[in-house]
Amino acid sequence: MSSHFDVIIIGAGASGLYCALTAGRRGRRVLVLDHANKAGKKILISGGGRCNFTNYFVEPEHFIGANQHFCKSALSRYPSWEFIGMVERHKIPYHEREHGQLFCDDSAQDILTMLLNECAAVGVQVRLNTQIDSVQALENDKKSRFQLLTSRVLSKKDKQEQKDAPKQTKPVQSGFRCESLVVATGGLSIPTMGASGLGYELAQQFGHQLNPIDASLVPFTFTDKTGELIRALAGISLPVIASNERISFRLPLLFTHRGLSGPAMLQLSNYWQTGETISINLLPDTDMTQLLLDHKNSHSRQLIRTVLADYTDSALPKKLLVALQTTLWDDIKDKELANIKDERLIELGTTLNGWLLKPSGTEGYRTAEVTRGGVKTDEVSSKTMQSNYQEGLYFIGEVLDVTGWLGGYNFQWAWASGFVCGEVV
């Protein structure tokens, strides 16, 4: 393999591969390096193995970051229709789910195969099992701006052989030089897929600052009695409105053995900070306060559980209703409505339409779909993704402080940021 390339991309994920094929189409000699033993591992597990590869409706407000305007240029220059067109040219069957989400009919492997085939068609070289040992900017080389030293990632067998070998044995290093270096390393989410902080380290090496990073699009966890209640309801799902002071989402909620999950919770986690309270409207189509007061006037001998059983149908599964009774109105569960003060009914109705809970935390990077925060976008060109501090250095995808909603938006950011970068490197 040649040691000099026009473009070297660190990271064989969604953004890295898309940048590579875009640059390769321009005739650039491109090398993609990744420490994993397989390209696109996170692509393969996304969308339950069917890859929610984009969304019909992509707007800047579907993304968060310290600089709300940064994503606009790339998203406008590479809309979701462009990627959909590529999927259709490769005859990959797909379907739309709720809220414009697009999934493969068969397997996420179809998307990865498409990307790798497109890369191969324009001569992109992909080198896996490759660890980046160092990156250095070259000041006096007229042909290259960067030099990378890499070594092979050792398998368990390799490590054992090295352990048994003489102490003077050293890993064999390879050196590469390039004009343009693209950091497409992703974030810290799902470390079992090989996530690492390399991209953040490289950014800081070249003078960039990071906005605080955290696990996002991730389930909430709870402790004490709330945690016990939630665990007892594991497997129950229902449509809710989940909100905090900044935003609300009307989506399904799922009780699990570890806490609260489902699209409603994952979306809300993008906007949640440790220590904050969240609100869950368990019956978003019903004004529960008015319902309880009306029934007190018209059916004064009824019990609260009777009212809820009659009017919520399947909205409140019976097991959930029993658990809520024990938690929220155990003191008045056997009282007729006529014998319950209006203030108590108002309090209960308000709670059912806005159950306030304080998560103890989240499940963290282990299950998070993305990493929130990252390289400060004020220090990167929104048109090219080039560093403001180091000529020829680029950042794309999740390593930047751009985080999309659940629903294909993070993939669309990967394609768009990879495209605009690939057009100039």
C-alpha positions as CSV (number, residue, x, y, z in Angstrom):
1,M,0.0,0.0,0.0
2,S,1.3,3.5,-0.9
3,S,2.1,5.7,2.1
4,H,0.9,9.0,0.5
5,F,-2.8,9.8,-0.1
6,D,-4.7,13.0,-1.0
7,V,-7.2,12.3,1.8
8,I,-7.0,10.1,4.9
9,I,-10.2,9.6,6.9
10,I,-10.1,8.3,10.4
11,G,-13.3,6.3,11.0
12,A,-15.1,3.8,8.7
13,G,-18.5,4.7,10.0
14,A,-21.4,6.5,8.3
15,S,-19.9,9.9,7.9
16,G,-16.4,8.6,7.1
17,L,-17.5,6.2,4.3
18,Y,-19.8,8.9,2.8
19,C,-17.0,11.4,2.8
20,A,-14.7,8.8,1.2
21,L,-16.9,8.0,-1.7
22,T,-17.7,11.6,-2.3
23,A,-14.0,12.5,-2.4
24,G,-13.2,9.4,-4.5
25,R,-15.7,10.5,-7.1
26,R,-13.6,13.6,-7.6
27,G,-10.6,11.5,-8.4
28,R,-8.9,11.9,-5.0
29,R,-6.8,9.1,-3.6
30,V,-8.5,8.2,-0.4
31,L,-7.6,6.0,2.5
32,V,-10.0,5.1,5.3
33,L,-8.5,3.9,8.6
34,D,-10.4,2.2,11.5
35,H,-9.3,0.2,14.5
36,A,-12.4,-2.0,14.3
37,N,-12.3,-5.4,12.5
38,K,-15.3,-4.4,10.4
39,A,-16.5,-1.2,8.8
40,G,-19.8,0.4,9.8
41,K,-20.5,-1.6,13.0
42,K,-23.0,1.0,14.3
43,I,-24.7,1.0,11.0
44,L,-25.4,-2.7,11.2
45,I,-27.0,-2.5,14.7
46,S,-29.0,0.6,14.0
47,G,-32.8,0.6,13.7
48,G,-33.0,-2.9,15.3
49,G,-30.8,-4.2,12.5
50,R,-32.8,-2.5,9.7
51,C,-31.0,0.9,9.7
52,N,-33.3,4.0,10.0
53,F,-31.1,5.6,7.3
54,T,-32.9,9.0,7.0
55,N,-36.2,10.8,7.4
56,Y,-38.5,12.4,4.8
57,F,-38.8,15.5,6.9
58,V,-35.4,16.9,8.0
59,E,-35.2,20.4,9.4
60,P,-32.5,22.2,11.4
61,E,-34.8,22.2,14.5
62,H,-34.4,18.4,14.6
63,F,-30.8,19.0,15.8
64,I,-29.3,20.4,18.9
65,G,-25.9,21.9,19.7
66,A,-24.5,25.1,21.2
67,N,-24.6,26.7,17.7
68,Q,-28.1,26.0,16.4
69,H,-27.2,27.4,12.9
70,F,-24.2,25.3,12.2
71,C,-26.0,22.3,10.6
72,K,-28.1,24.4,8.2
73,S,-25.6,24.7,5.3
74,A,-24.8,21.0,5.1
75,L,-28.4,19.9,5.5
76,S,-29.5,22.3,2.8
77,R,-26.8,21.2,0.3
78,Y,-27.4,17.5,0.9
79,P,-31.1,16.9,1.6
80,S,-32.4,13.4,2.5
81,W,-33.7,13.0,-1.1
82,E,-30.2,12.7,-2.3
83,F,-29.5,9.7,0.0
84,I,-32.8,8.2,-0.8
85,G,-31.9,8.4,-4.5
86,M,-28.7,6.4,-3.9
87,V,-30.7,3.8,-2.0
88,E,-33.1,3.5,-4.9
89,R,-30.3,3.3,-7.5
90,H,-29.0,0.3,-5.6
91,K,-32.5,-1.2,-5.5
92,I,-32.5,-1.5,-1.8
93,P,-36.1,-2.0,-0.6
94,Y,-37.2,0.3,2.2
95,H,-40.4,1.5,3.9
96,E,-41.7,4.5,5.8
97,R,-42.7,4.3,9.5
98,E,-44.3,6.9,11.6
99,H,-43.0,10.5,11.5
100,G,-41.3,10.0,8.2
101,Q,-38.7,7.5,9.3
102,L,-37.2,5.3,6.6
103,F,-36.0,1.8,7.2
104,C,-34.6,-1.0,5.1
105,D,-37.1,-3.8,4.4
106,D,-34.4,-6.4,4.9
107,S,-31.2,-5.5,6.7
108,A,-28.9,-2.7,7.6
109,Q,-26.2,-4.7,5.8
110,D,-27.8,-3.4,2.6
111,I,-26.8,0.2,3.5
112,L,-23.3,-0.8,4.5
113,T,-22.8,-2.9,1.4
114,M,-23.9,0.1,-0.8
115,L,-21.5,2.4,0.9
116,L,-18.6,0.0,0.6
117,N,-19.4,-0.8,-3.1
118,E,-19.5,3.0,-3.9
119,C,-16.2,3.4,-2.2
120,A,-14.6,0.5,-4.0
121,A,-16.0,1.8,-7.4
122,V,-13.9,5.0,-7.0
123,G,-10.8,3.4,-5.7
124,V,-11.2,4.2,-2.0
125,Q,-8.9,2.0,0.2
126,V,-10.3,0.9,3.6
127,R,-7.8,-0.4,6.1
128,L,-9.3,-2.0,9.3
129,N,-7.7,-3.3,12.5
130,T,-5.5,-0.2,12.4
131,Q,-4.7,1.8,15.5
132,I,-3.7,5.5,15.2
133,D,-0.6,5.9,17.3
134,S,0.1,9.5,16.4
135,V,-0.9,12.4,14.1
136,Q,1.6,15.1,13.3
137,A,1.2,18.3,11.2
138,L,4.0,18.8,8.7
139,E,5.2,22.3,8.2
140,N,8.0,21.9,5.6
141,D,6.6,19.2,3.3
142,K,5.2,20.7,0.1
143,K,3.1,17.6,-0.8
144,S,1.7,16.6,2.6
145,R,0.3,18.4,5.6
146,F,0.0,15.4,8.0
147,Q,1.9,12.3,9.0
148,L,0.2,9.4,10.7
149,L,1.9,6.5,12.5
150,T,-0.3,3.4,12.8
151,S,0.0,-0.1,14.1
152,R,-2.1,-3.2,13.7
153,V,-4.8,-3.9,16.3
154,L,-3.8,-7.2,17.9
155,S,-6.3,-10.1,18.2
156,K,-6.4,-12.2,21.3
157,K,-4.2,-14.7,19.5
158,D,-1.7,-12.0,18.5
159,K,-1.6,-10.7,22.0
160,Q,-0.8,-14.1,23.4
161,E,2.0,-14.7,20.8
162,Q,3.4,-11.3,21.6
163,K,3.3,-12.1,25.3
164,D,5.2,-15.3,24.6
165,A,7.7,-13.6,22.3
166,P,11.0,-12.0,23.5
167,K,10.6,-8.7,25.3
168,Q,12.4,-6.7,22.5
169,T,9.6,-7.5,20.0
170,K,7.8,-4.3,19.1
171,P,4.5,-3.8,17.1
172,V,5.3,-3.0,13.5
173,Q,4.3,0.6,12.7
174,S,3.2,2.0,9.4
175,G,3.5,5.6,8.3
176,F,1.1,7.5,6.1
177,R,1.0,11.1,4.8
178,C,-1.8,13.1,3.3
179,E,-2.9,16.6,2.3
180,S,-6.3,16.4,4.0
181,L,-7.1,14.6,7.2
182,V,-10.7,14.0,8.1
183,V,-11.7,13.0,11.7
184,A,-14.9,10.9,11.5
185,T,-14.4,8.9,14.6
186,G,-17.9,9.3,16.1
187,G,-18.6,9.6,19.8
188,L,-18.4,7.4,22.9
189,S,-21.8,5.7,22.4
190,I,-21.9,1.9,22.6
191,P,-18.2,1.1,23.5
192,T,-18.7,-2.5,22.7
193,M,-18.9,-1.4,19.0
194,G,-15.4,0.1,19.4
195,A,-16.3,3.7,20.3
196,S,-13.4,5.7,21.6
197,G,-12.4,9.3,22.4
198,L,-9.8,9.5,19.7
199,G,-11.6,12.2,17.8
200,Y,-11.9,14.4,20.8
201,E,-8.2,13.9,21.6
202,L,-7.2,14.9,18.1
203,A,-9.4,18.0,18.2
204,Q,-7.7,19.1,21.4
205,Q,-4.3,18.3,20.0
206,F,-4.9,20.9,17.3
207,G,-6.3,23.6,19.7
208,H,-10.0,22.9,19.5
209,Q,-12.3,23.0,22.5
210,L,-15.1,20.6,23.3
211,N,-18.6,21.3,24.5
212,P,-19.5,18.9,27.4
213,I,-20.1,15.4,26.1
214,D,-22.8,13.0,27.5
215,A,-24.8,10.0,26.5
216,S,-27.9,10.9,24.6
217,L,-30.9,9.2,23.0
218,V,-30.7,7.0,26.0
219,P,-33.2,5.4,28.5
220,F,-33.6,7.0,32.0
221,T,-32.8,5.1,35.2
222,F,-34.5,5.5,38.6
223,T,-33.8,4.4,42.2
224,D,-35.7,3.9,45.4
225,K,-39.5,3.3,45.3
226,T,-39.9,4.9,41.8
227,G,-37.4,2.4,40.4
228,E,-39.2,-0.5,42.1
229,L,-42.5,0.7,40.6
230,I,-41.1,1.0,37.1
231,R,-39.3,-2.4,37.2
232,A,-42.6,-4.0,38.3
233,L,-44.2,-2.7,35.1
234,A,-41.5,-3.9,32.8
235,G,-42.8,-4.6,29.3
236,I,-45.8,-2.2,29.4
237,S,-45.9,0.4,26.7
238,L,-48.3,3.3,26.2
239,P,-48.6,6.6,24.3
240,V,-47.7,9.6,26.4
241,I,-46.6,13.2,26.2
242,A,-43.1,13.4,27.8
243,S,-41.8,16.9,28.6
244,N,-39.5,19.2,30.5
245,E,-39.3,23.0,30.7
246,R,-37.7,23.1,27.2
247,I,-39.7,20.7,25.0
248,S,-42.3,17.9,24.8
249,F,-42.8,14.8,22.7
250,R,-45.9,12.8,22.0
251,L,-44.6,9.3,21.6
252,P,-44.7,5.8,23.1
253,L,-43.2,5.2,26.5
254,L,-41.8,1.8,27.6
255,F,-41.3,0.5,31.1
256,T,-38.2,-1.7,31.4
257,H,-36.3,-3.6,34.1
258,R,-33.8,-0.8,34.2
259,G,-36.0,2.3,33.9
260,L,-38.0,4.2,31.3
261,S,-37.3,3.8,27.6
262,G,-39.2,4.0,24.3
263,P,-39.1,6.9,21.8
264,A,-40.6,9.4,24.2
265,M,-37.8,9.0,26.7
266,L,-35.0,8.7,24.2
267,Q,-36.1,12.0,22.5
268,L,-36.4,13.8,25.8
269,S,-32.9,12.6,26.9
270,N,-31.5,14.9,24.3
271,Y,-32.8,17.8,26.3
272,W,-32.2,16.5,29.8
273,Q,-29.6,17.5,32.3
274,T,-28.7,15.6,35.5
275,G,-30.9,16.5,38.4
276,E,-33.8,17.7,36.3
277,T,-37.4,16.6,36.7
278,I,-39.4,15.2,33.7
279,S,-43.2,15.2,33.3
280,I,-45.2,12.4,31.8
281,N,-48.8,12.9,30.7
282,L,-50.2,9.4,31.0
283,L,-53.5,10.3,29.3
284,P,-52.8,13.0,26.8
285,D,-56.2,12.9,25.2
286,T,-58.1,13.4,28.5
287,D,-58.4,16.3,30.9
288,M,-58.3,14.0,34.0
289,T,-59.1,16.8,36.5
290,Q,-62.3,17.7,34.6
291,L,-63.2,14.0,34.2
292,L,-62.9,13.3,37.9
293,L,-64.9,16.3,38.9
294,D,-67.6,15.7,36.3
295,H,-68.0,12.1,37.6
296,K,-68.2,13.3,41.2
297,N,-71.2,15.3,40.1
298,S,-72.9,12.7,37.9
299,H,-71.7,9.4,39.4
300,S,-70.9,10.3,43.0
301,R,-70.8,6.7,44.3
302,Q,-68.1,5.5,41.9
303,L,-64.6,4.8,42.9
304,I,-61.6,6.4,41.1
305,R,-60.5,3.1,39.6
306,T,-63.9,2.5,38.1
307,V,-63.8,5.9,36.4
308,L,-60.4,5.2,35.0
309,A,-61.3,1.7,33.8
310,D,-64.4,3.0,32.1
311,Y,-62.9,5.9,30.3
312,T,-59.3,5.0,29.4
313,D,-60.0,1.8,27.6
314,S,-56.6,0.4,26.5
315,A,-54.8,3.7,27.3
316,L,-54.0,2.5,30.8
317,P,-53.2,-1.2,31.0
318,K,-54.8,-2.8,34.0
319,K,-51.4,-3.7,35.6
320,L,-50.4,0.0,35.3
321,L,-53.7,1.2,36.7
322,V,-53.3,-1.0,39.8
323,A,-49.7,0.2,40.3
324,L,-50.6,3.8,39.9
325,Q,-53.4,3.4,42.4
326,T,-51.0,2.0,45.0
327,T,-48.6,4.9,44.3
328,L,-50.9,7.9,43.8
329,W,-54.2,7.4,45.5
330,D,-53.9,4.4,47.9
331,D,-55.3,6.5,50.7
332,I,-58.6,7.1,48.9
333,K,-58.8,4.0,46.7
334,D,-61.9,2.7,48.4
335,K,-63.7,6.0,48.9
336,E,-66.6,7.0,46.7
337,L,-66.1,10.2,44.7
338,A,-68.7,12.0,46.9
339,N,-66.5,11.6,49.9
340,I,-63.3,12.9,48.3
341,K,-62.5,16.6,48.4
342,D,-62.3,18.5,45.1
343,E,-58.8,19.6,46.0
344,R,-57.7,15.9,46.2
345,L,-59.3,15.1,42.9
346,I,-57.7,18.1,41.2
347,E,-54.3,17.0,42.6
348,L,-54.7,13.5,41.3
349,G,-56.0,14.7,37.9
350,T,-53.0,17.0,37.6
351,T,-50.6,14.2,38.4
352,L,-52.1,11.8,35.8
353,N,-51.7,14.5,33.2
354,G,-48.3,15.5,34.5
355,W,-46.6,12.8,36.5
356,L,-43.4,14.4,37.8
357,L,-40.4,12.1,38.1
358,K,-36.7,12.8,38.7
359,P,-34.4,10.3,37.0
360,S,-31.3,9.2,38.9
361,G,-29.5,9.2,35.6
362,T,-29.4,7.4,32.3
363,E,-28.1,4.0,31.1
364,G,-25.1,5.9,29.8
365,Y,-22.9,5.2,26.8
366,R,-23.5,1.5,27.0
367,T,-26.9,1.8,25.3
368,A,-26.9,5.5,24.1
369,E,-27.5,5.9,20.4
370,V,-25.4,9.0,20.2
371,T,-23.0,11.3,22.1
372,R,-24.3,14.7,22.8
373,G,-21.8,17.6,22.6
374,G,-18.4,17.4,21.1
375,V,-16.0,19.6,19.0
376,K,-17.2,23.2,19.2
377,T,-18.7,24.1,15.9
378,D,-17.8,27.8,16.2
379,E,-14.2,26.6,15.5
380,V,-15.2,24.7,12.3
381,S,-16.4,25.9,8.9
382,S,-20.1,25.0,8.4
383,K,-19.6,25.0,4.6
384,T,-16.5,22.7,4.5
385,M,-16.1,21.2,8.0
386,Q,-12.5,22.4,8.0
387,S,-10.8,23.4,11.2
388,N,-10.4,27.1,11.7
389,Y,-7.1,26.4,13.4
390,Q,-5.4,23.9,11.2
391,E,-5.5,23.9,7.4
392,G,-6.4,20.6,5.9
393,L,-8.0,19.2,9.1
394,Y,-11.7,18.4,9.0
395,F,-14.3,17.1,11.5
396,I,-17.5,15.4,10.4
397,G,-20.4,13.4,11.9
398,E,-21.0,12.7,15.6
399,V,-17.6,14.0,16.8
400,L,-19.0,17.5,16.3
401,D,-21.4,19.2,18.6
402,V,-24.4,18.4,16.5
403,T,-26.9,15.8,17.8
404,G,-30.1,14.8,16.0
405,W,-33.4,13.5,17.2
406,L,-34.3,9.9,17.1
407,G,-35.7,9.0,13.6
408,G,-32.9,8.9,11.1
409,Y,-31.6,12.5,11.7
410,N,-28.2,11.5,13.0
411,F,-27.6,9.4,9.9
412,Q,-28.7,12.3,7.7
413,W,-26.2,14.5,9.5
414,A,-23.5,11.9,8.8
415,W,-24.3,11.8,5.1
416,A,-24.6,15.6,4.8
417,S,-21.5,16.5,6.7
418,G,-19.6,13.8,4.9
419,F,-20.8,15.1,1.6
420,V,-19.8,18.7,2.0
421,C,-16.4,17.7,3.4
422,G,-15.9,15.2,0.6
423,E,-16.5,17.9,-2.0
424,V,-13.5,20.0,-0.9
425,V,-10.9,17.7,0.6
